[in-house]
């Protein structure tokens, strides 16, 4: 965190799961200590810090979940995926092994999330017993934050591992080892928790604590409840091994979409967030570490300056130390090459979201862009060159992870309104996103809205407008995979993308109007480069005739061997819908007293 440096280490010790079964049932040394902890604002704030600390552990969010969850999709891929048998590649190609060395350790993110859940469970019990949350607004705020954090952790446990154990009380001897629960059990609890949290949380900027997006506020809790309702009301692979809508009457598609509509419209109609006029500014502000609440960013997972790997893993690559960074990293996660070609060239989101260049060899006083390859298109939302602070750590960059933006609230609202009231009613929300995307090009925005209005059927509107806009809006924010799962199009989307990547490599069909090469030259500033050949209608003839430009073959990796395949064939190994979640790792299976298995995944 920028202002909290994980100082309450005693809290971590207080709530850590013990390997000793007797300790799990042992009462706290003194009920007075508990009373003081949860009734004193200064101490209780440290409880939140203790929960957040679990995200920053070496193999937790910091170095694993942010970098590995969400690939491979039609918008993001892991780097090096053509070596499809490596442990890292197997984390994203829907063929993950239970003993994968990227995760199979007792300190990995699965364990850290449950450590955070346990800390939250203890805190919820403590606040209820001693917090006077109905009369003390500051303690009520902290109680609401804990409820929201627990819901967030369970959402990401479900995204990562599917049907996971449901723990909503502190661990006892009897509950030390629990089997998987169907995710519906968890969905119902965390939706209810967030509804309760809303009663206690303050709006952005209503209090000193909610003046920063590093602390949870009511707007984020409502947005998170909408996001989880979309998951719960959509398709999921359940514990019986079937991919289907929920058969729980409390989680019907219609009820979940109503929650989404109600929560999102409450935020929109009460102006509880904004779309910044410039798409680029959203991510420049993130990299500049501007954390003012009430803007487009709704909550950011806070990392200290010496912790967190957002640009390190997802950012534009810097091949060497240069004037912008002392950390030569970036590019562990890449843009799916085909997504560049999904944007209109007038769409301002394209050049922000995807970069066809990185940064090459330089010195501490210089920096020079270097054209990438088609296989290594970088995620452009995270850039060292946008930071005001110079990163000197070799391992971490300290940039926050932006969990939700107000544009997501708008598009979730559009999706729910389309389902309930039809496409015409959803168009005003879509227009907000499209108008911002095209900036001053109002004619292009109007033309798109005419196209969007041509779909009178809600399923066609969903497929052609909502799904497409969510893809273009959220590249690199690692939410696409869950969207594809809940829409039940994971297999179809990746099969289409596989075919598209092969066509892109060969410049045929939809990609026949692009040249086979790109052409670049260094600009007069001796730092940036100009690239020709990436817009529809560019030609090799014009590119080859450009003075001072160097030609580069613009193809995907097509080398095949015993351990390597073409980029398009590396996207997935098994049918994606058969393993949409990671397995619970071997180290936890062996320690579960036979309670845990991966049988519903066929493992």
N, C-alpha and C positions, 0 to 999 in steps of 0.2 A: 504494500500500500504506500501511497505517497506520504501520508501523514502518520501512519501507524506501522511500526517496524516489527510487528509480531513480538511485542514486549511481554506479554503475559504468559510466560512459559509455564508458570505454575498451573495455569488452567489446562494446558495440554496434559500435564501429568495427572491432573485431577480426573480427567475424563477418558484417558487412553484405555482401550480394552486391555485387560490383563490376561496373561496366559494361565494364571492361577485361578481355578474355578472357585475356590473359596473367596477370593478377592472380589469376584463378580457379584456375589450375594452379600458381601460385607457392607454394613451401613457406613455412611460417611462418619469421619471421626467425631464431628460435632454438628448438630443441627443448627447451632448458632452460626457456624461458618457458612452454611448454605443460606441461612436467612440473610446474613450480611452481604453475601455475594449477589443474590438476586433482588435485593431491596435497595442496593446502593448503585446509583447510575454509573458512577465512574468505574466500579468493579464490573458491573454487568456489561458495560461496553466491551470489556476484555473477553467476555464470553463469545461475542461475535468475532473478535479477532482470532480466538482459538479455533472456531469453525473454519474461518477463511484460511488459516494457516495450513489446513490439510490440502488445499488446492495448490499450494506453492511447493510442496515436497518434490524432491528430485524427479520421481517417476510418476507424479500425479498429473494434474493439468499442465503444469509447467513444461514437462518434456515428453508427455505421451498423449493425453486426450486431445489437446488442441491440435497437435501435429498429426495424429493418426485417425481420429474419428471423422467420418464424413467423406472419405475417399474410398473407392473411386466412384465418380458420378459423371453426368454429362456436363458438369461445370468445374470439377476439381479432380486431379489425379495426384498420386504420390510420385515423386521423382524416382527414377530408376526402375519403373514398373516393368520394363521389358525383361529384366532379370527376374522372372516371375516366381522363382523358387526361393528367393531370399526371404528371410524372416520379416523384414520390413514390407516387402511387396505383398506377402501373404496377409498382412494386416488390412490390406485394402482390396484384394482381388477375390473376396468372397470364398476363400479357401483357407481360412485361418486355422492353425493347429493349436491344440490345447496347451502345448508346451512351448509356445512361441517365445523366443528369448527377449523380444521387445516388451513383453508384459508378464511373463510367468515368474513373478517374484512376489514375496509377501509384502513388499513396499510399493507395489504398483498402484495405479489410479483406482482400480476396483476396491482395493483395501482402504485407500485413502478416502474414497467417497463414503464407505461404511464407517470409517473412523469419524468423519464429519457428521454422518447421520447419528452416531452414538452421542457425540457431543451435543447435537441439536436435541436429541431425545432427553438427555439430562437437563438441558437448559429449559425446555418446555415444561418439564415437571417442576423445575425450580421456580420459574416465573409464575406458574399457576399457584404454587404454594406460598410464595413469599413476595411476589412482585407488585401486588396491589395494582394490577394492570387496568382495573376499571376506574381508578382514581388518579393514577400517576401517569401522565401522558408520555413522559420520557421512557419509563419502563415499558409502557404499552407499545411504544415504537420498537423497542428492542425485541419484545416478544413477537411482534409482527414480522420483524426481520428474520428471526429464527425459524418461524413457520415457513416463510418464503424460501429461505436457504435450503431447508429440508426438502421442500417440494422441488426446487431446482436440482438438487442432488439426485433425487429419485427419478426425475425426468431424464437426466443424463445416464443414470444407471440403466433405465429401460432402453434408451437409444443404443447404448453400448452392448448390453448383455441380455436384453429382452425381458423374460419372465424371471425376475430376481427375487430373493427372499424379502419379505415385507417385515421390517422392524420399525415399530412405532412406539416402543417402550424401551427403556434402558435394559441392557443385557442382564440376564440372570442365568443361574445354572441350567434351568429348564429350557432357556432359549439360546443357549450358546451356539448350537448348530441348528439351523432351520433349513428346510427344503425351499426350492423355488416356489413362488406364488404366481398364479396367473396375474398378468399385469393389470387386469381390471380391478383387482383388489387395491392395488397401489393408486391407480388413477382416481378411484372414488375418494380415497383418503386425502390425496394431495389437492384435488379440486375443492374439497370441503375445507381443508386447511387454508388455502388461499382466499376463499370466501371469508373465513374468519379473520385472516390477517388484514384484509382490507379495512376492517372496522378499527384496527389499532394503528395502522400506518398513516403517516402524514404525507400530504402531497409534495411534489418537488418544490423546494424553496419555501415551504411553509414553516420550516424550522431550520435552525443552524445545521442540524444533522442531515437534513435532506436537501441541503444546498449543493451537495456534490453527488455526482453519479457513482461515486465509490461506495455510497451507502444506499440501501434499498429504500424505495418509497412506494406509495400506494399505486402510482401509475404503472410502475414496473410489475407489481404484484397482479394487477388486472391484466396487463399484457401477457404475463406468464400464464395466467389462468386460461386465457384465450388460446395460447399456443398449445398448452396441454390438452385442452378440450378438442382441438383439431386432431391431435394424436389419438385421443381416446375414442373419438367418433369416427375415425378412419380405419383403414385396414391395418392389421397387425398380425404377426405370427404368434399365435397363442400357445399355451403350454401343451395343448393336445397336438401340436404340430401343424395345425391348419392355419392358413392365412385367410382372415375373414374379418367382417365387422363384428363388434361385440354383440353377444346375445344377452347381455345384462340390460334389463329394462331401464336402468338409471343412466346408461351410457349409449343410448340410441343416437344415431346420426343426427336426427332432428333436434334432440335435446342439446347435443353438444354444439351444433351450429348456432342454436339460440344463445347459448352462453357466449360464444365468440362474438356474435352480433351485439349483444348487450354490453359486454365488457369493452369492446373496441369503440362502439359509438359513444359510450359514456366518456371515454378519453378524448375522442375527436370533437364531440359537441361541446365539451367543457374546456377545450383548448389546453389539454394537459401535456402537450408536446408540440413540436413543430417540425416541418420539413425545412431544412436550411435551403436557401435559394440555390446554392451550388452543391452538387453532389460531391465534388472533390473536397470541398471545405469540411465535410463530415469526417473524412479520414485524415485530412491534414490536422484537424483539431485533435483527433485521437493520438496521432504521432507527436503532436506538440504538447500532449498531456494537459489539455484544457478539459477540466472535469466539471464545469458548471452544469447544474441540473436544469431541467426544464427545456432542454434543447432537443436535438434529434436522438442523441444517445440516451437510453433510458436506464441502463445499469451496466456498469463495467466491473468485471472481476478484477480487483485491484492487486497489482504486483508492486513490490518494492523495486527500486532502481536496479538492485543487484539480483533480481529474480524475475522469471518469466521469459518465454521464448516466442513471442508473437512474430516479430520481424525475423528473428533468428531462424524460424522454421517456415513461416508463410510469406515472408517479404521478398521484395526484389533483391536478387543476389548482388552482392559486392564481392568480387573475386579476390580483392586484396584490401588491406587497410588503405583508406584514402581520406580526403578532407572531410567527408561526411561521417565516417565511422572508423573506430579502431577495432571493429569486429567484422571480420570478413566472412559473412554468412548470408543466409536467405536462400529460399528456393527448395526446401525439403518437400514442400507441397506446391504444386503447380496448377495453373489454369489448364483445364482440358482444352487442347488446341482448337477444337471445333467451335468453342463458345465465342471466340473473337468474331467469327463469321456469322454469328446469329444477330449481332448488333447492326443497325444502320450506322453508316459512318457519321451521321449527324447526331447520334445518340451520345451525349456527353459521358455516359457511364462507361463506354467501351475503353477509352484511353486511361481511365482511372482504375478500372477493374482488372485489366489485362495489359501487360507490357511486353512487347516483342524485343526487349533489350534488357540487359543487366548492366553491371559496371565492371570494367576490365581492370587490368594492372594499372596502378597509379602510385602516388606517394602521399605522404600525410598532408601535402598542400595542394594536391591535384585530384581530379576525378574525371574519368572518361567513360561514357556509355559505350557499350559493345552490343552489336546486334546478337540476338539469341538464335536458337534454332527453332524450327516449328515444333519440335518435341519438348522444348523448354520455354514455354511462354509463362512468364511470371505473374503472380497475383499482385496487382499494383496498389492495393489499398493500404499496404503496410510498407513504409519506406524510411530507411535511415535518413535519406536526404530531406525528409520533411520534419525531422526532429529538431528541436532547439537545444537539446542536451546531447552531448557527444557520448556515445556508448564506448566504454573502455573495458568492460568485462569481456572475457573470452567465451563465456558460456550463456549469458543472459542479457536481455535488453531492457527489461523493466516496463515495457509498454503494456497497458491494460488490455484485457480481452473484452471487446464490446459484445455483450450478450444479446442485446435487443435494441433495435432502432424504431423510431416512430413510423418509418415507412412500412415496417412489418405490421404494425397495428392497422395502418390504412389498407394494406393488401389483404390482411386477414379479414377485415371488415368487408371488403369487396367480395371476398370468397363466400362469406356467410350470407351476405345480402343477396348475392346471386342465387344461392341455394334456396333461400327462404322467399325472396320477393322477385327474383328474376333478373336477367342481365341489365335491363334498362335502369333499374334501381341501383345497380352496382357501378354504373358508368361514372358517376361523379367522383367516386373514390379512385377509380383507375385514372381518371383525368389528372388528378393531383400528381400522381407518380409520373405520368407521361409528360405533362407540362414541364416538370422539373428536369426530366431526362433530356428533353430537346432544347431547353434553355430559350434562347432568343429566336430559335427557328419555330415560330408559332405555326407556320404553314405545315411543317412536317408533323407537329403534334396534332394539328387538326385533322390531317390526313389519316393519322393512326387512329384517332378516335372515331372517324367515319368507318374505318375498317372494323374496329371493335364493336361498334353499334350494329354491324351487319349480322351479328350472331344473336338470334332471338331465342335459341334453345340454350338452356342453362348448362348442359353438359358440353356443348360446343364452345360456349363462352369460357367455361372452366379450362378446357383443353387448349384453346387457341389464344386466350387473353391472360387469364390468371396464371396458369402454369408457366407461360412464356415470360410474363413480367416478373414473376418470382425468380426465375432463372437469371434474368438480366440484372435484376436489382441486387441480388445477394451473392454473387460470385465471390468466393473466398471467405464467406462467413460461415461456411460449413453446416448449413441447414438444409441443403438440397436433398441429401440422402433420405432424411426423415420425411420430407415432402413426397418424394417418389414412393416411399413405403406406404404412407397413409393414403395416397391416391391409387395404390395397387398397380403402379406402372413401372416398378423398379426393373423388371425383366425387359419390358418393351422399350423403355427409355435407353437402357444400356445396349440393347441389341441394335436399336436405331443409331445410337452414337458410334457403335463399332463399325457399322456400314458407312456412316458419315466420315469417320476418320480415314478409312481406306480410300474413299472417294476424294477426300481432301489431299491425301498423299499423291494420288494419281491425277488430281485436278480434272475430275470428270463429274458429270451430272450437276448437282447443285453448286459445284466448285469450278466449273469449266470457265467461268468468267473472271478468274484470277490467274495471274502469271505463274509460271513454274519456278521462278526465282524472285527474290527480293533484292533491292538495290539500295545501298546506303552510302552516305558520306558524312564526314565530320563537319559540323557547323563551324562558323567563324569564331565561336566562343571557345573552341578547342575542348569542349566538354560534352555537349549534346550531339546527337546524330539525327539526320533526316533520313527517313526510310520511305521508299516507294515500292509499291507492289502489294500492299495490304488492303486496298480498297477495291470493291467490285468495279470492274471496268478498266483497271490498270492492265497494262500489257507488257510483255517482254520486249516488244519492239521499242516502245517508248523508254522503258527502263534501260535497255542496252545503249540507247542513244544519249543518255544523260551524262553530261560532262562531270568527271570527278567521282562518279559513283562506282562502288564495288559490288559485283553480283554475288549472291549466295544462293545455293540450292535450297529450296524451301520444301523439304520433304520430312516425313516422319521416319523414325528408326524402323528399318525393315530387315535388320539382321536376325537370322534365326540360327539356333544351335541347340544343344541339349538343355541349356538353362536360360536361353533367351528366345523371345518371340517378338513379332512386330508389335508396335505400340497398340494397334487396335485389338489385337488378340490378347494383349496383356491386361486389358481393362477388367476382365473377370475370367476366372478359371472354371468355377462351378456356376450353375444357374443361380443368379444372385438371390432370388427369393427363397432358395433353400437354405441359405445361411446369411440372412439379413443382419444378424447380430454376431458379435464375437462369442466364442464359448467362454464359460467360466474356466479360469486357468487351472492347470493340473495341481499347482501348489495348494489351491483352495479345495479342490476335490479331495485330495489326500487328507486334508485336515478336517473334513466335514463329518466324520464318523458315518460315512455312507449316505448322508442326506442330500448331497448335491450331485448332479450329473448333467450331461448335455444331450440326453437322449432325444429330446424334441427337435434338436438340430441334426439328428442322425449321426451324432458323434459319441 
